[in-house]
């Protein structure tokens, strides 16, 4: 009789890896393991290649839209000056202004390097968190690193390339600072909390809680959409993990979440009460809330999710999770238990289905809040600002991957117990096909992004050289041909020069009094 293990939940006996009915069984298991590794390698290599291209494209980024104002303000005002300017006259986002000043302090060098930084920082955070989560499951053996890399790389590639505003999400610094970077900061903050919990030192946990409050305060003055999403999830986790609900033995998780929420709330208050925010609200007065306005907000919210649902490549996050779960099923739980007196160790959750399904309504509510903010700030077209969707798209893709891993694990355990390797192979092939297809679907948007970015950089460099030559010769009014990219505004596209903030900022950047269209340029 082969050796078997019985799960702690009373599952049917499942043969351990390496034990079976004979050579054929071992060969079948080895074949499935090699197949899953091969699929994971293809997904990892393809996604990593796409991410490498995106990071390298940062070298071809050139100023457009808000870049023009950020460049001259960082140059002439410095980091303290641009921070004060944002607080007093722009929008009150102090952290946003500070980071903008840092990024643009050396001209375009910072915006060119920022995409590579985001790719590396997000990938590292996701990998370390995924490894920590899998270790918390106490499996007998960790999955091959290539599977984790495949899951992380595909999720990251989907964040950057599967949306409607690819250029803005990765390559345009004003958007990445406001909507991509906050998610990276949040993930590293969570990772710090996990490491502090494992340290089992009171000072480490106290430091993590204090850091959460400070990070929340900074993020509250960095991005309102991120504050909405992060605040809802942190509040929900803090409540679910209260000791009286049986999830944890101490209050560390709840305290950390409460500190993060208080920090976010404090940052939003400072932002909302700033002179810059008051000035901005005065330029775009909000209409009183009514049933009609509420209905339009729900309509916009539904259109956002219709657009997201229409991108089938997002299914790759679920598929790569299933692939990972099927592989994890071969290991199964180790059966080891932590000592009963260990503070902070997790207990079996008394309401697993509630905890598992809670993120879905939270995500819906958070995206609705973001949509309402977009409609209030930018009008009826605000919902189309896809760069802001990153704030809830990242949690969505992480949830899809997590649900896929859980589902793949449960399916894999059932098929192993039933000794049906052919069904398990079919599930692996199906999940692998979707994951590979999702990776392949991203090639086209990356190719289009590469073409438009490189072509524009060549044209922009040629024009920039001409304008600088004319300005050095004493010209005060120079010709500028708008070079559109990524759905962003360019100078000379406003109805009048007085309202054309981009044109005025471009003129200030070049040190001239005014810019105008070339004689042969036609207005679209």
Secondary structure as a PSIPRED ss2 file (coil, helix, strand):
# PSIPRED VFORMAT (PSIPRED V4.0)

   1 X C   1.000  0.000  0.000
   2 X C   1.000  0.000  0.000
   3 X C   1.000  0.000  0.000
   4 X E   0.000  0.000  1.000
   5 X E   0.000  0.000  1.000
   6 X C   1.000  0.000  0.000
   7 X C   1.000  0.000  0.000
   8 X C   1.000  0.000  0.000
   9 X C   1.000  0.000  0.000
  10 X C   1.000  0.000  0.000
  11 X C   1.000  0.000  0.000
  12 X C   1.000  0.000  0.000
  13 X C   1.000  0.000  0.000
  14 X E   0.000  0.000  1.000
  15 X E   0.000  0.000  1.000
  16 X C   1.000  0.000  0.000
  17 X C   1.000  0.000  0.000
  18 X C   1.000  0.000  0.000
  19 X C   1.000  0.000  0.000
  20 X C   1.000  0.000  0.000
  21 X C   1.000  0.000  0.000
  22 X C   1.000  0.000  0.000
  23 X H   0.000  1.000  0.000
  24 X H   0.000  1.000  0.000
  25 X H   0.000  1.000  0.000
  26 X H   0.000  1.000  0.000
  27 X H   0.000  1.000  0.000
  28 X H   0.000  1.000  0.000
  29 X H   0.000  1.000  0.000
  30 X H   0.000  1.000  0.000
  31 X H   0.000  1.000  0.000
  32 X H   0.000  1.000  0.000
  33 X H   0.000  1.000  0.000
  34 X H   0.000  1.000  0.000
  35 X H   0.000  1.000  0.000
  36 X H   0.000  1.000  0.000
  37 X H   0.000  1.000  0.000
  38 X H   0.000  1.000  0.000
  39 X H   0.000  1.000  0.000
  40 X H   0.000  1.000  0.000
  41 X H   0.000  1.000  0.000
  42 X H   0.000  1.000  0.000
  43 X H   0.000  1.000  0.000
  44 X H   0.000  1.000  0.000
  45 X H   0.000  1.000  0.000
  46 X H   0.000  1.000  0.000
  47 X H   0.000  1.000  0.000
  48 X H   0.000  1.000  0.000
  49 X H   0.000  1.000  0.000
  50 X H   0.000  1.000  0.000
  51 X H   0.000  1.000  0.000
  52 X H   0.000  1.000  0.000
  53 X H   0.000  1.000  0.000
  54 X H   0.000  1.000  0.000
  55 X H   0.000  1.000  0.000
  56 X H   0.000  1.000  0.000
  57 X H   0.000  1.000  0.000
  58 X H   0.000  1.000  0.000
  59 X H   0.000  1.000  0.000
  60 X H   0.000  1.000  0.000
  61 X C   1.000  0.000  0.000
  62 X C   1.000  0.000  0.000
  63 X C   1.000  0.000  0.000
  64 X C   1.000  0.000  0.000
  65 X C   1.000  0.000  0.000
  66 X H   0.000  1.000  0.000
  67 X H   0.000  1.000  0.000
  68 X H   0.000  1.000  0.000
  69 X H   0.000  1.000  0.000
  70 X H   0.000  1.000  0.000
  71 X H   0.000  1.000  0.000
  72 X H   0.000  1.000  0.000
  73 X H   0.000  1.000  0.000
  74 X H   0.000  1.000  0.000
  75 X H   0.000  1.000  0.000
  76 X H   0.000  1.000  0.000
  77 X H   0.000  1.000  0.000
  78 X H   0.000  1.000  0.000
  79 X H   0.000  1.000  0.000
  80 X H   0.000  1.000  0.000
  81 X H   0.000  1.000  0.000
  82 X H   0.000  1.000  0.000
  83 X H   0.000  1.000  0.000
  84 X H   0.000  1.000  0.000
  85 X H   0.000  1.000  0.000
  86 X H   0.000  1.000  0.000
  87 X H   0.000  1.000  0.000
  88 X H   0.000  1.000  0.000
  89 X H   0.000  1.000  0.000
  90 X H   0.000  1.000  0.000
  91 X C   1.000  0.000  0.000
  92 X C   1.000  0.000  0.000
  93 X C   1.000  0.000  0.000
  94 X H   0.000  1.000  0.000
  95 X H   0.000  1.000  0.000
  96 X H   0.000  1.000  0.000
  97 X H   0.000  1.000  0.000
  98 X H   0.000  1.000  0.000
  99 X H   0.000  1.000  0.000
 100 X H   0.000  1.000  0.000
 101 X H   0.000  1.000  0.000
 102 X H   0.000  1.000  0.000
 103 X H   0.000  1.000  0.000
 104 X C   1.000  0.000  0.000
 105 X C   1.000  0.000  0.000
 106 X C   1.000  0.000  0.000
 107 X C   1.000  0.000  0.000
 108 X C   1.000  0.000  0.000
 109 X H   0.000  1.000  0.000
 110 X H   0.000  1.000  0.000
 111 X H   0.000  1.000  0.000
 112 X H   0.000  1.000  0.000
 113 X H   0.000  1.000  0.000
 114 X H   0.000  1.000  0.000
 115 X H   0.000  1.000  0.000
 116 X H   0.000  1.000  0.000
 117 X H   0.000  1.000  0.000
 118 X H   0.000  1.000  0.000
 119 X H   0.000  1.000  0.000
 120 X H   0.000  1.000  0.000
 121 X H   0.000  1.000  0.000
 122 X H   0.000  1.000  0.000
 123 X H   0.000  1.000  0.000
 124 X H   0.000  1.000  0.000
 125 X H   0.000  1.000  0.000
 126 X H   0.000  1.000  0.000
 127 X H   0.000  1.000  0.000
 128 X H   0.000  1.000  0.000
 129 X H   0.000  1.000  0.000
 130 X H   0.000  1.000  0.000
 131 X H   0.000  1.000  0.000
 132 X H   0.000  1.000  0.000
 133 X H   0.000  1.000  0.000
 134 X H   0.000  1.000  0.000
 135 X H   0.000  1.000  0.000
 136 X H   0.000  1.000  0.000
 137 X C   1.000  0.000  0.000
 138 X C   1.000  0.000  0.000
 139 X E   0.000  0.000  1.000
 140 X C   1.000  0.000  0.000
 141 X C   1.000  0.000  0.000
 142 X C   1.000  0.000  0.000
 143 X C   1.000  0.000  0.000
 144 X C   1.000  0.000  0.000
 145 X H   0.000  1.000  0.000
 146 X H   0.000  1.000  0.000
 147 X H   0.000  1.000  0.000
 148 X H   0.000  1.000  0.000
 149 X H   0.000  1.000  0.000
 150 X H   0.000  1.000  0.000
 151 X H   0.000  1.000  0.000
 152 X H   0.000  1.000  0.000
 153 X H   0.000  1.000  0.000
 154 X H   0.000  1.000  0.000
 155 X H   0.000  1.000  0.000
 156 X H   0.000  1.000  0.000
 157 X H   0.000  1.000  0.000
 158 X H   0.000  1.000  0.000
 159 X H   0.000  1.000  0.000
 160 X H   0.000  1.000  0.000
 161 X H   0.000  1.000  0.000
 162 X C   1.000  0.000  0.000
 163 X C   1.000  0.000  0.000
 164 X C   1.000  0.000  0.000
 165 X C   1.000  0.000  0.000
 166 X H   0.000  1.000  0.000
 167 X H   0.000  1.000  0.000
 168 X H   0.000  1.000  0.000
 169 X H   0.000  1.000  0.000
 170 X H   0.000  1.000  0.000
 171 X C   1.000  0.000  0.000
 172 X C   1.000  0.000  0.000
 173 X H   0.000  1.000  0.000
 174 X H   0.000  1.000  0.000
 175 X H   0.000  1.000  0.000
 176 X H   0.000  1.000  0.000
 177 X H   0.000  1.000  0.000
 178 X H   0.000  1.000  0.000
 179 X H   0.000  1.000  0.000
 180 X H   0.000  1.000  0.000
 181 X H   0.000  1.000  0.000
 182 X H   0.000  1.000  0.000
 183 X H   0.000  1.000  0.000
 184 X H   0.000  1.000  0.000
 185 X H   0.000  1.000  0.000
 186 X H   0.000  1.000  0.000
 187 X H   0.000  1.000  0.000
 188 X H   0.000  1.000  0.000
 189 X H   0.000  1.000  0.000
 190 X H   0.000  1.000  0.000
 191 X H   0.000  1.000  0.000
 192 X H   0.000  1.000  0.000
 193 X H   0.000  1.000  0.000
 194 X H   0.000  1.000  0.000
 195 X H   0.000  1.000  0.000
 196 X H   0.000  1.000  0.000
 197 X H   0.000  1.000  0.000
 198 X H   0.000  1.000  0.000
 199 X H   0.000  1.000  0.000
 200 X C   1.000  0.000  0.000
 201 X C   1.000  0.000  0.000
 202 X H   0.000  1.000  0.000
 203 X H   0.000  1.000  0.000
 204 X H   0.000  1.000  0.000
 205 X H   0.000  1.000  0.000
 206 X H   0.000  1.000  0.000
 207 X H   0.000  1.000  0.000
 208 X H   0.000  1.000  0.000
 209 X H   0.000  1.000  0.000
 210 X H   0.000  1.000  0.000
 211 X H   0.000  1.000  0.000
 212 X H   0.000  1.000  0.000
 213 X H   0.000  1.000  0.000
 214 X H   0.000  1.000  0.000
 215 X H   0.000  1.000  0.000
 216 X H   0.000  1.000  0.000
 217 X H   0.000  1.000  0.000
 218 X H   0.000  1.000  0.000
 219 X H   0.000  1.000  0.000
 220 X H   0.000  1.000  0.000
 221 X C   1.000  0.000  0.000
 222 X C   1.000  0.000  0.000
 223 X C   1.000  0.000  0.000
 224 X H   0.000  1.000  0.000
 225 X H   0.000  1.000  0.000
 226 X H   0.000  1.000  0.000
 227 X H   0.000  1.000  0.000
 228 X H   0.000  1.000  0.000
 229 X H   0.000  1.000  0.000
 230 X H   0.000  1.000  0.000
 231 X H   0.000  1.000  0.000
 232 X H   0.000  1.000  0.000
 233 X H   0.000  1.000  0.000
 234 X H   0.000  1.000  0.000
 235 X H   0.000  1.000  0.000
 236 X H   0.000  1.000  0.000
 237 X H   0.000  1.000  0.000
 238 X H   0.000  1.000  0.000
 239 X H   0.000  1.000  0.000
 240 X H   0.000  1.000  0.000
 241 X C   1.000  0.000  0.000
 242 X C   1.000  0.000  0.000
 243 X H   0.000  1.000  0.000
 244 X H   0.000  1.000  0.000
 245 X H   0.000  1.000  0.000
 246 X C   1.000  0.000  0.000
 247 X C   1.000  0.000  0.000
 248 X E   0.000  0.000  1.000
 249 X C   1.000  0.000  0.000
 250 X C   1.000  0.000  0.000
 251 X C   1.000  0.000  0.000
 252 X H   0.000  1.000  0.000
 253 X H   0.000  1.000  0.000
 254 X H   0.000  1.000  0.000
 255 X H   0.000  1.000  0.000
 256 X H   0.000  1.000  0.000
 257 X H   0.000  1.000  0.000
 258 X H   0.000  1.000  0.000
 259 X H   0.000  1.000  0.000
 260 X H   0.000  1.000  0.000
 261 X H   0.000  1.000  0.000
 262 X H   0.000  1.000  0.000
 263 X H   0.000  1.000  0.000
 264 X H   0.000  1.000  0.000
 265 X H   0.000  1.000  0.000
 266 X H   0.000  1.000  0.000
 267 X H   0.000  1.000  0.000
 268 X H   0.000  1.000  0.000
 269 X H   0.000  1.000  0.000
 270 X H   0.000  1.000  0.000
 271 X H   0.000  1.000  0.000
 272 X H   0.000  1.000  0.000
 273 X C   1.000  0.000  0.000
 274 X C   1.000  0.000  0.000
 275 X H   0.000  1.000  0.000
 276 X H   0.000  1.000  0.000
 277 X H   0.000  1.000  0.000
 278 X H   0.000  1.000  0.000
 279 X H   0.000  1.000  0.000
 280 X H   0.000  1.000  0.000
 281 X H   0.000  1.000  0.000
 282 X H   0.000  1.000  0.000
 283 X H   0.000  1.000  0.000
 284 X C   1.000  0.000  0.000
 285 X C   1.000  0.000  0.000
 286 X C   1.000  0.000  0.000
 287 X C   1.000  0.000  0.000
 288 X C   1.000  0.000  0.000
 289 X C   1.000  0.000  0.000
 290 X C   1.000  0.000  0.000
 291 X H   0.000  1.000  0.000
 292 X H   0.000  1.000  0.000
 293 X H   0.000  1.000  0.000
 294 X H   0.000  1.000  0.000
 295 X H   0.000  1.000  0.000
 296 X H   0.000  1.000  0.000
 297 X H   0.000  1.000  0.000
 298 X H   0.000  1.000  0.000
 299 X H   0.000  1.000  0.000
 300 X H   0.000  1.000  0.000
 301 X H   0.000  1.000  0.000
 302 X H   0.000  1.000  0.000
 303 X H   0.000  1.000  0.000
 304 X H   0.000  1.000  0.000
 305 X H   0.000  1.000  0.000
 306 X H   0.000  1.000  0.000
 307 X H   0.000  1.000  0.000
 308 X H   0.000  1.000  0.000
 309 X H   0.000  1.000  0.000
 310 X C   1.000  0.000  0.000
 311 X C   1.000  0.000  0.000
 312 X H   0.000  1.000  0.000
 313 X H   0.000  1.000  0.000
 314 X H   0.000  1.000  0.000
 315 X H   0.000  1.000  0.000
 316 X H   0.000  1.000  0.000
 317 X H   0.000  1.000  0.000
 318 X H   0.000  1.000  0.000
 319 X H   0.000  1.000  0.000
 320 X H   0.000  1.000  0.000
 321 X H   0.000  1.000  0.000
 322 X H   0.000  1.000  0.000
 323 X H   0.000  1.000  0.000
 324 X H   0.000  1.000  0.000
 325 X H   0.000  1.000  0.000
 326 X H   0.000  1.000  0.000
 327 X H   0.000  1.000  0.000
 328 X H   0.000  1.000  0.000
 329 X C   1.000  0.000  0.000
 330 X C   1.000  0.000  0.000
 331 X C   1.000  0.000  0.000
 332 X C   1.000  0.000  0.000
 333 X E   0.000  0.000  1.000
 334 X C   1.000  0.000  0.000
 335 X C   1.000  0.000  0.000
 336 X C   1.000  0.000  0.000
 337 X C   1.000  0.000  0.000
 338 X C   1.000  0.000  0.000
 339 X C   1.000  0.000  0.000
 340 X C   1.000  0.000  0.000
 341 X C   1.000  0.000  0.000
 342 X C   1.000  0.000  0.000
 343 X C   1.000  0.000  0.000
 344 X C   1.000  0.000  0.000
 345 X C   1.000  0.000  0.000
 346 X E   0.000  0.000  1.000
 347 X C   1.000  0.000  0.000
 348 X C   1.000  0.000  0.000
 349 X C   1.000  0.000  0.000
 350 X C   1.000  0.000  0.000
 351 X C   1.000  0.000  0.000
 352 X H   0.000  1.000  0.000
 353 X H   0.000  1.000  0.000
 354 X H   0.000  1.000  0.000
 355 X H   0.000  1.000  0.000
 356 X H   0.000  1.000  0.000
 357 X H   0.000  1.000  0.000
 358 X H   0.000  1.000  0.000
 359 X H   0.000  1.000  0.000
 360 X H   0.000  1.000  0.000
 361 X H   0.000  1.000  0.000
 362 X H   0.000  1.000  0.000
 363 X H   0.000  1.000  0.000
 364 X H   0.000  1.000  0.000
 365 X H   0.000  1.000  0.000
 366 X H   0.000  1.000  0.000
 367 X H   0.000  1.000  0.000
 368 X H   0.000  1.000  0.000
 369 X H   0.000  1.000  0.000
 370 X H   0.000  1.000  0.000
 371 X H   0.000  1.000  0.000
 372 X H   0.000  1.000  0.000
 373 X H   0.000  1.000  0.000
 374 X H   0.000  1.000  0.000
 375 X H   0.000  1.000  0.000
 376 X H   0.000  1.000  0.000
 377 X H   0.000  1.000  0.000
 378 X H   0.000  1.000  0.000
 379 X H   0.000  1.000  0.000
 380 X H   0.000  1.000  0.000
 381 X H   0.000  1.000  0.000
 382 X H   0.000  1.000  0.000
 383 X H   0.000  1.000  0.000
 384 X H   0.000  1.000  0.000
 385 X C   1.000  0.000  0.000
 386 X H   0.000  1.000  0.000
 387 X H   0.000  1.000  0.000
 388 X H   0.000  1.000  0.000
 389 X H   0.000  1.000  0.000
 390 X H   0.000  1.000  0.000
 391 X H   0.000  1.000  0.000
 392 X H   0.000  1.000  0.000
 393 X H   0.000  1.000  0.000
 394 X H   0.000  1.000  0.000
 395 X H   0.000  1.000  0.000
 396 X H   0.000  1.000  0.000
 397 X H   0.000  1.000  0.000
 398 X H   0.000  1.000  0.000
 399 X H   0.000  1.000  0.000
 400 X H   0.000  1.000  0.000
 401 X H   0.000  1.000  0.000
 402 X H   0.000  1.000  0.000
 403 X H   0.000  1.000  0.000
 404 X H   0.000  1.000  0.000
 405 X H   0.000  1.000  0.000
 406 X H   0.000  1.000  0.000
 407 X H   0.000  1.000  0.000
 408 X H   0.000  1.000  0.000
 409 X H   0.000  1.000  0.000
 410 X H   0.000  1.000  0.000
 411 X H   0.000  1.000  0.000
 412 X H   0.000  1.000  0.000
 413 X H   0.000  1.000  0.000
 414 X H   0.000  1.000  0.000
 415 X H   0.000  1.000  0.000
 416 X H   0.000  1.000  0.000
 417 X H   0.000  1.000  0.000
 418 X C   1.000  0.000  0.000
 419 X C   1.000  0.000  0.000
 420 X C   1.000  0.000  0.000
 421 X H   0.000  1.000  0.000
 422 X H   0.000  1.000  0.000
 423 X H   0.000  1.000  0.000
 424 X H   0.000  1.000  0.000
 425 X H   0.000  1.000  0.000
 426 X H   0.000  1.000  0.000
 427 X H   0.000  1.000  0.000
 428 X H   0.000  1.000  0.000
 429 X H   0.000  1.000  0.000
 430 X H   0.000  1.000  0.000
 431 X H   0.000  1.000  0.000
 432 X H   0.000  1.000  0.000
 433 X H   0.000  1.000  0.000
 434 X H   0.000  1.000  0.000
 435 X H   0.000  1.000  0.000
 436 X H   0.000  1.000  0.000
 437 X H   0.000  1.000  0.000
 438 X H   0.000  1.000  0.000
 439 X H   0.000  1.000  0.000
 440 X H   0.000  1.000  0.000
 441 X H   0.000  1.000  0.000
 442 X H   0.000  1.000  0.000
 443 X H   0.000  1.000  0.000
 444 X H   0.000  1.000  0.000
 445 X H   0.000  1.000  0.000
 446 X H   0.000  1.000  0.000
 447 X H   0.000  1.000  0.000
 448 X H   0.000  1.000  0.000
 449 X H   0.000  1.000  0.000
 450 X H   0.000  1.000  0.000
 451 X H   0.000  1.000  0.000
 452 X H   0.000  1.000  0.000
 453 X H   0.000  1.000  0.000
 454 X H   0.000  1.000  0.000
 455 X H   0.000  1.000  0.000
 456 X H   0.000  1.000  0.000
 457 X H   0.000  1.000  0.000
 458 X H   0.000  1.000  0.000
 459 X H   0.000  1.000  0.000
 460 X H   0.000  1.000  0.000
 461 X H   0.000  1.000  0.000
 462 X H   0.000  1.000  0.000
 463 X H   0.000  1.000  0.000
 464 X H   0.000  1.000  0.000
 465 X H   0.000  1.000  0.000
 466 X H   0.000  1.000  0.000
 467 X H   0.000  1.000  0.000
 468 X H   0.000  1.000  0.000
 469 X H   0.000  1.000  0.000
 470 X H   0.000  1.000  0.000
 471 X H   0.000  1.000  0.000
 472 X H   0.000  1.000  0.000
 473 X C   1.000  0.000  0.000
 474 X C   1.000  0.000  0.000
 475 X C   1.000  0.000  0.000
 476 X C   1.000  0.000  0.000
 477 X E   0.000  0.000  1.000
 478 X E   0.000  0.000  1.000
 479 X E   0.000  0.000  1.000
 480 X C   1.000  0.000  0.000
 481 X C   1.000  0.000  0.000
 482 X C   1.000  0.000  0.000
 483 X C   1.000  0.000  0.000
 484 X C   1.000  0.000  0.000
 485 X C   1.000  0.000  0.000
 486 X C   1.000  0.000  0.000
 487 X C   1.000  0.000  0.000
 488 X C   1.000  0.000  0.000
 489 X C   1.000  0.000  0.000
 490 X C   1.000  0.000  0.000
 491 X C   1.000  0.000  0.000
 492 X C   1.000  0.000  0.000
 493 X C   1.000  0.000  0.000
 494 X C   1.000  0.000  0.000
 495 X C   1.000  0.000  0.000
 496 X C   1.000  0.000  0.000
 497 X H   0.000  1.000  0.000
 498 X H   0.000  1.000  0.000
 499 X H   0.000  1.000  0.000
 500 X C   1.000  0.000  0.000
 501 X H   0.000  1.000  0.000
 502 X H   0.000  1.000  0.000
 503 X H   0.000  1.000  0.000
 504 X H   0.000  1.000  0.000
 505 X H   0.000  1.000  0.000
 506 X H   0.000  1.000  0.000
 507 X H   0.000  1.000  0.000
 508 X H   0.000  1.000  0.000
 509 X H   0.000  1.000  0.000
 510 X H   0.000  1.000  0.000
 511 X C   1.000  0.000  0.000
 512 X C   1.000  0.000  0.000
 513 X C   1.000  0.000  0.000
 514 X E   0.000  0.000  1.000
 515 X E   0.000  0.000  1.000
 516 X E   0.000  0.000  1.000
 517 X C   1.000  0.000  0.000
 518 X C   1.000  0.000  0.000
 519 X C   1.000  0.000  0.000
 520 X C   1.000  0.000  0.000
 521 X C   1.000  0.000  0.000
 522 X C   1.000  0.000  0.000
 523 X C   1.000  0.000  0.000
 524 X C   1.000  0.000  0.000
